[in-house]
């Protein structure tokens, strides 16, 4: 079973909005950003279910969006945590519950529960496609993980706390980690539970957490346009990208 965990537990303070609408619920072309994102998973036949980890006060609104946009692959909407890691963790636990419930409904029992694949994705990262999702799934089956990445277009420098450059990695071996980040569900749940038991609750992302515990990671290459909408500039960039795609599709 392939389950997408979409986490949208942040308020998006870097958007600098006075109306306090979380960035995932801002609209582009009259559609909330999170719906743009979820629809890609909804329309990918290889995805069996979707779990959304959401700001608690916005769960009723997310339920309304689920119904309004016919997002019937959403099986659970759960409250996010105080950090991104904890929001993902809540979604992962819900994904495990969804897998059990769906298997029971199909009279499959608990067969192959350990083969469930989870694709962890930002609710504000809407510029992906079904091909990338499928390649993530295939990579997990082949290598045990799939970290969507893009080539580094500029040189990285590693600095210390005083701002002194300590290392300049080869650009040829540098990649930008993005999302989805995909794993066998049991593997990432095991690591997340262990980290939380040890007081680690604010890992920057899932691949960082897996690396901390010595788990092997494999890369799936994606496009440069796989942006995460964090600042107003990102919002305007996605708006331009989306309108451009609509124009190309219409042939205007």
C-alpha positions as CSV (number, residue, x, y, z in Angstrom):
1,X,0.0,0.0,0.0
2,X,1.3,3.5,-0.9
3,X,0.3,6.3,1.5
4,X,1.0,10.0,1.1
5,X,1.5,11.9,4.4
6,X,1.0,15.6,3.7
7,X,2.1,17.8,6.5
8,X,0.7,21.3,6.9
9,X,1.1,22.1,10.6
10,X,2.9,25.4,10.3
11,X,1.5,29.0,10.4
12,X,3.9,30.3,7.8
13,X,5.1,33.4,9.7
14,X,7.6,34.2,7.0
15,X,4.8,35.1,4.6
16,X,4.4,38.3,6.7
17,X,0.6,38.4,6.3
18,X,-1.6,40.5,8.5
19,X,-4.7,38.2,8.1
20,X,-2.8,35.3,9.8
21,X,-4.0,32.8,7.2
22,X,-1.6,29.9,7.2
23,X,0.3,29.7,3.9
24,X,-1.0,26.3,2.9
25,X,-4.5,27.8,2.8
26,X,-3.7,30.8,0.7
27,X,-5.2,30.7,-2.8
28,X,-3.6,30.6,-6.2
29,X,-6.1,31.0,-9.0
30,X,-9.0,30.5,-6.6
31,X,-7.6,27.2,-5.2
32,X,-5.8,26.8,-1.9
33,X,-2.2,25.8,-2.2
34,X,-2.7,22.6,-0.2
35,X,-5.4,21.5,-2.6
36,X,-3.0,22.1,-5.5
37,X,-0.6,19.8,-3.7
38,X,-3.0,17.1,-2.6
39,X,-4.7,16.9,-6.1
40,X,-1.4,15.6,-7.6
41,X,-1.5,12.6,-5.1
42,X,-5.2,12.2,-5.5
43,X,-4.8,11.9,-9.3
44,X,-1.9,9.4,-9.1
45,X,-3.4,5.9,-9.4
46,X,-0.5,4.4,-7.5
47,X,-1.4,6.3,-4.4
48,X,-3.9,4.3,-2.2
49,X,-4.5,6.8,0.6
50,X,-3.6,10.3,1.9
51,X,-3.2,11.5,5.4
52,X,-3.1,15.2,6.2
53,X,-1.4,16.5,9.3
54,X,-2.9,20.0,9.9
55,X,-3.0,22.9,12.3
56,X,-5.7,21.8,14.8
57,X,-7.9,24.9,14.5
58,X,-7.9,24.5,10.7
59,X,-9.0,20.9,10.6
60,X,-12.7,21.7,10.1
61,X,-11.6,23.9,7.1
62,X,-9.5,21.1,5.8
63,X,-12.5,18.8,6.0
64,X,-14.5,21.3,4.0
65,X,-11.8,21.4,1.3
66,X,-11.7,17.6,1.2
67,X,-15.4,17.5,0.5
68,X,-15.5,20.5,-1.9
69,X,-12.7,19.2,-4.1
70,X,-13.7,15.5,-3.9
71,X,-10.4,14.5,-2.3
72,X,-11.7,11.1,-1.4
73,X,-8.2,9.5,-1.0
74,X,-7.9,11.5,2.2
75,X,-8.6,8.9,4.9
76,X,-7.5,10.9,8.0
77,X,-6.9,14.5,8.9
78,X,-4.9,14.7,12.2
79,X,-3.6,17.6,14.2
80,X,0.0,18.7,13.6
81,X,2.6,18.9,16.3
82,X,4.7,21.7,17.7
83,X,7.5,21.0,15.2
84,X,7.6,19.8,11.6
85,X,9.0,16.5,12.8
86,X,6.2,16.0,15.2
87,X,3.6,16.9,12.6
88,X,5.1,14.3,10.3
89,X,5.1,11.8,13.2
90,X,1.4,12.3,13.9
91,X,0.8,11.7,10.2
92,X,2.9,8.5,10.1
93,X,1.0,7.0,13.1
94,X,-2.3,7.9,11.4
95,X,-1.0,6.3,8.1
96,X,-0.3,3.1,10.0
97,X,-3.9,3.1,11.3
98,X,-5.2,3.8,7.8
99,X,-3.3,0.8,6.4
100,X,-4.7,-1.5,9.0
101,X,-8.3,-0.2,8.5
102,X,-8.1,-0.4,4.7
103,X,-6.7,-3.9,4.7
104,X,-9.4,-5.1,7.1
105,X,-12.0,-3.5,4.9
106,X,-10.7,-5.4,1.9
107,X,-10.4,-8.6,4.0
108,X,-6.6,-8.7,3.5
109,X,-5.8,-8.9,7.2
110,X,-2.3,-7.7,8.1
111,X,-0.5,-9.3,5.2
112,X,2.4,-7.3,4.0
113,X,2.0,-4.5,6.4
114,X,5.7,-4.2,6.6
115,X,5.8,-3.4,2.8
116,X,3.7,-0.2,3.1
117,X,5.4,2.8,1.5
118,X,4.9,6.3,2.8
119,X,5.6,9.4,0.8
120,X,6.2,12.4,3.1
121,X,5.5,15.7,1.4
122,X,5.1,19.4,2.3
123,X,1.6,20.8,1.9
124,X,3.2,23.9,0.4
125,X,5.2,22.1,-2.3
126,X,2.7,21.9,-5.2
127,X,5.1,21.8,-8.2
128,X,5.5,18.0,-8.6
129,X,3.9,15.4,-10.9
130,X,2.7,11.8,-10.9
131,X,5.9,10.7,-12.6
132,X,8.0,11.9,-9.7
133,X,5.6,10.2,-7.2
134,X,5.9,6.9,-9.1
135,X,9.7,7.1,-9.3
136,X,9.7,7.6,-5.5
137,X,7.7,4.4,-5.0
138,X,9.9,2.4,-7.4
139,X,13.1,3.7,-5.7
140,X,11.8,2.6,-2.2
141,X,11.1,-0.8,-3.6
142,X,14.6,-1.0,-5.1
143,X,16.7,0.8,-2.5
144,X,14.6,1.2,0.6
145,X,14.3,5.0,0.4
146,X,13.8,7.9,-2.1
147,X,14.9,11.4,-1.4
148,X,13.7,13.7,-4.1
149,X,16.6,16.0,-5.0
150,X,17.8,18.5,-7.6
151,X,21.2,19.4,-8.9
152,X,23.0,22.2,-7.0
153,X,23.3,25.1,-9.4
154,X,25.7,27.1,-7.2
155,X,28.6,26.3,-5.0
156,X,28.0,25.4,-1.4
157,X,30.3,26.5,1.4
158,X,30.2,25.0,4.9
159,X,30.9,27.5,7.7
160,X,31.5,27.4,11.4
161,X,29.6,29.5,14.0
162,X,31.9,32.4,13.4
163,X,31.2,32.5,9.7
164,X,34.5,31.1,8.6
165,X,34.5,28.8,5.6
166,X,35.6,25.3,6.6
167,X,34.8,23.2,3.6
168,X,33.7,23.7,0.0
169,X,32.1,20.4,-1.2
170,X,32.3,19.5,-4.8
171,X,29.3,20.7,-6.7
172,X,29.4,17.5,-8.8
173,X,28.4,15.6,-5.6
174,X,26.1,18.2,-4.1
175,X,22.3,17.8,-4.3
176,X,19.4,19.8,-2.9
177,X,17.1,17.6,-0.8
178,X,13.4,18.3,-1.5
179,X,10.3,16.2,-1.3
180,X,8.6,13.8,-1.5
181,X,10.9,11.9,0.9
182,X,9.8,8.3,0.8
183,X,10.4,5.2,2.9
184,X,8.9,2.0,4.1
185,X,6.4,3.1,6.7
186,X,7.7,0.8,9.4
187,X,11.3,2.0,8.9
188,X,10.6,5.7,9.3
189,X,8.2,5.1,12.2
190,X,10.8,3.1,14.0
191,X,13.4,5.9,13.7
192,X,10.9,8.6,14.6
193,X,9.7,6.8,17.7
194,X,13.3,6.2,18.8
195,X,14.2,9.8,18.2
196,X,11.3,11.1,20.2
197,X,12.1,8.7,23.0
198,X,15.6,10.3,23.1
199,X,14.2,13.9,23.1
200,X,14.9,14.6,19.4
201,X,11.8,16.3,18.2
202,X,12.9,19.0,15.7
203,X,14.9,17.3,13.0
204,X,14.9,19.5,9.9
205,X,13.4,16.8,7.7
206,X,12.9,13.0,7.5
207,X,16.1,12.3,5.5
208,X,18.1,14.1,8.1
209,X,16.5,12.0,10.9
210,X,17.1,8.8,9.0
211,X,20.7,9.7,8.4
212,X,21.2,10.5,12.1
213,X,20.3,6.9,12.8
214,X,22.5,5.4,10.2
215,X,19.8,4.5,7.7
216,X,20.8,4.3,4.0
217,X,19.4,6.9,1.7
218,X,18.9,7.0,-2.1
219,X,18.2,9.9,-4.4
220,X,15.5,10.5,-7.0
221,X,16.2,13.4,-9.2
222,X,13.5,16.0,-9.7
223,X,13.2,19.5,-11.2
224,X,14.4,22.9,-10.1
225,X,10.9,24.1,-10.0
226,X,9.9,21.8,-7.1
227,X,9.7,24.8,-4.8
228,X,8.5,25.0,-1.2
229,X,6.3,28.1,-0.6
230,X,7.8,29.8,2.4
231,X,8.1,33.5,1.6
232,X,6.1,35.9,-0.5
233,X,8.6,35.5,-3.3
234,X,7.9,31.8,-3.4
235,X,4.1,32.5,-3.5
236,X,4.5,34.8,-6.5
237,X,6.8,32.3,-8.2
238,X,4.3,29.5,-7.9
239,X,1.5,31.8,-9.1
240,X,3.6,32.6,-12.2
241,X,4.5,28.9,-12.8
242,X,0.9,27.8,-12.4
243,X,-0.5,30.4,-14.8
244,X,2.2,29.6,-17.3
245,X,1.3,26.0,-17.2
246,X,-2.4,26.7,-17.6
247,X,-1.6,28.9,-20.6
248,X,0.5,26.2,-22.2
249,X,-2.2,23.6,-21.7
250,X,-4.8,25.8,-23.2
251,X,-2.6,26.5,-26.2
252,X,-3.0,30.3,-25.8
